[in-house]
Amino acid sequence: MIPELQPYIDEAQQRMDEAIAFFKRELANIRAGKATPQLLDGIKVSYYGAQTPLNQLASVSAPDPRLLTVEPFDKSVIKEIEKAIMASGLGLNPSNDGSLIRIPLPLLSEERRTELVKVSKDVAEQARVSIRNTRRELKDEIKKIVKEESLPEDSRFEAEEELQKLTDGHISNVDSLLDDKEQEIMTV
């Protein structure tokens, strides 16, 4: 392949890797059967008028598979943290004793598990679409560069083939991550 086209392949690699990283973060926010501190990563708390991530205001831990604990660094914000957790849409009911928030995680019903699998599949499709869009955009740029700089058509085809290999690899990565998450969710 002509060196002029390599930066486009590198950019595709970087953007597709970012899509995979985003997908992994989103999967971590989807609750499976056991408690993980990452479950609360997306929660923002109103702290002195600013929306602040929960993990910057408190220590989150999972002492056992059915319980999360949140220990605020500043005890005055405990009520705000509790409100943010309830408003998060995760279906959690926190309780506090003045210094520590305990969040018991109820067992997931079969209906809720299938709903979570469906959410996981939607997130996976978003990641696939992002990867395909990256391929399409960079394929168009490669065509444009080959035409503008009168580069050989063979190098264009070679670059597009490399782009397709990257795309296939990243999409299969998304599929395997999704399969793992489905297994985790459906395991009782």
C-alpha positions, 0 to 999 in steps of 0.5 A, spaced: 500 500 500 502 507 498 504 510 504 500 516 503 494 512 504 496 509 511 494 515 515 487 513 513 487 506 515 490 508 522 485 513 523 480 508 522 483 503 527 483 509 532 476 510 531 473 503 531 477 502 537 474 508 540 467 505 538 469 498 542 471 502 548 465 506 548 461 499 547 465 496 553 463 502 558 456 501 556 456 494 557 459 495 564 453 500 566 448 494 564 446 490 570 447 483 570 446 478 576 451 481 580 453 487 584 459 491 580 461 498 582 461 500 575 454 499 575 453 506 578 459 509 573 454 513 569 450 517 575 451 524 576 450 528 582 448 535 583 454 538 587 454 545 589 450 546 582 454 542 578 453 535 575 459 531 578 460 524 577 458 519 583 465 516 583 468 523 584 464 524 590 464 517 594 467 511 594 463 505 591 464 498 593 461 491 592 462 487 599 458 482 596 454 479 590 447 482 592 450 489 595 453 495 593 455 501 598 457 508 597 461 512 602 461 519 600 467 523 602 463 529 604 457 527 608 453 533 607 452 530 600 449 524 602 441 526 600 443 528 593 447 522 592 441 518 594 436 522 590 441 521 584 441 513 584 434 513 585 433 518 579 438 514 575 433 509 572 437 503 574 431 501 579 435 501 585 432 503 592 438 506 596 438 506 604 443 510 608 445 510 615 448 517 615 455 516 613 454 510 608 449 508 603 447 501 602 444 499 595 441 492 595 440 489 588 434 485 587 434 478 583 433 479 576 426 476 574 426 473 567 422 478 564 428 483 566 433 479 564 430 479 557 429 486 557 437 487 559 439 483 553 435 487 548 438 493 551 445 490 550 443 488 543 441 495 542 448 498 544 451 493 540 448 495 534 450 502 535 457 500 536 456 496 529 453 502 526 459 507 528 464 502 526 461 501 519 460 509 518 467 510 520 469 505 514 464 508 509 467 515 511 474 513 510 473 509 504 470 515 501 476 519 503 481 514 500 477 514 493 478 522 494 485 522 495 487 517 490 483 521 485 486 528 487 493 525 487 492 521 481 495 515 485 494 508 482 487 504 483 490 498 485 493 502 492 485 504 493 483 497 492 488 495 497 487 500 502 479 498 502 481 491 503 485 493 509 479 497 511 474 492 510 479 487 514 479 492 520 471 493 520 470 485 520 475 484 526 472 490 530 464 487 528 466 480 530 469 483 537 463 487 538 459 480 537 463 476 542 463 482 547 455 481 546 455 474 547 459 474 553 454 479 556 448 475 554 451 469 558 452 474 564 445 477 564 442 470 563 446 466 568 441 466 574 
